[in-house]
Every structure is written in C-alpha cells, then in structure tokens.
Amino acid sequence: QVQLVESGGGLVQTGGSLRLSCAVSGIIFSINVGWYRQAPGKQRELVAFIGSAGRTNYADSVKGRFTISRDNGKNTVHLQMNSLKPEDTGVYYCSDHPYGIHWGQGTQVTVSS
C-alpha cells in the first residue's frame, strides 16, 4: 500500500521558517515527488518538485525562499521554507509528480502577519 505522510506544518510569523517532511512508503522511492499547496478558496498549486536524480523546480512565487530536497536513505522529501509570507498559508500536500495518483493527508501551514 502506497503511503505519503506529511509533517512539519504549524503557525509561524511573517519572516519565519518551517521544514516540511514527506515520508514515502509502499513504492519504489525513485519517483518524482512534488509539494503542492491549497489556500482557502483557491485551487491546489504546485510549489516545487524534485526528480529521482535530484533535479528541482520551483514555482516563481517561492523561488529563493523554499528548498526541496530528498533523503533516499530514509525515503523522505523535505521542503525547507524560509522568509514565509501570509500568502504562503495553506494546506501542503506531497504527491507523486506529475501523475498525482498518490497523496498524503496534508499539513497545515499558517503564516500570521
């Protein structure tokens, strides 16, 4: 059974940092993994993804602030989020990218102004 489990969300002030983790099990870890977010009343959007060989890609809105990385030994993908803004608020999900077949339950990130 494929499982993706997110963790690390929370409440932080503007300018603060959070580190999200996505633990993957039940599937060969050599997959692309994407981090998505969904703000209230908005569509889910891709924030960043990382390929099996470590190639990364970021949404323009987070470039220079967010860093995605993977630990193949622990089947985990991290999203380091710095200089957080209120518009980064939302539920963050990880998924197999780009197919989006498997999703985690999400972790809430709230950035207060």
LINDARA-V619104 format. One record per residue. N is the residue number from 1. RES is the residue in one small letter. SS is DSSP state (@ for helix, = for strand, . for the rest). Layout:
{{N RES SS} {N RES SS}}
//
This chain:
{{1 q .} {2 v .} {3 q =} {4 l =} {5 v =} {6 e =} {7 s =} {8 g .} {9 g .} {10 g =} {11 l =} {12 v =} {13 q =} {14 t .} {15 g .} {16 g .} {17 s .} {18 l =} {19 r =} {20 l =} {21 s =} {22 c =} {23 a =} {24 v =} {25 s =} {26 g .} {27 i .} {28 i .} {29 f .} {30 s .} {31 i .} {32 n .} {33 v =} {34 g =} {35 w =} {36 y =} {37 r =} {38 q =} {39 a .} {40 p .} {41 g .} {42 k .} {43 q .} {44 r .} {45 e =} {46 l =} {47 v =} {48 a =} {49 f =} {50 i =} {51 g .} {52 s .} {53 a .} {54 g .} {55 r .} {56 t =} {57 n =} {58 y =} {59 a .} {60 d .} {61 s .} {62 v .} {63 k .} {64 g .} {65 r .} {66 f =} {67 t =} {68 i =} {69 s =} {70 r =} {71 d =} {72 n .} {73 g .} {74 k .} {75 n .} {76 t =} {77 v =} {78 h =} {79 l =} {80 q =} {81 m =} {82 n .} {83 s .} {84 l .} {85 k .} {86 p @} {87 e @} {88 d @} {89 t .} {90 g =} {91 v =} {92 y =} {93 y =} {94 c =} {95 s =} {96 d =} {97 h .} {98 p .} {99 y .} {100 g .} {101 i .} {102 h .} {103 w =} {104 g .} {105 q .} {106 g .} {107 t =} {108 q =} {109 v =} {110 t =} {111 v =} {112 s =} {113 s .}}
//
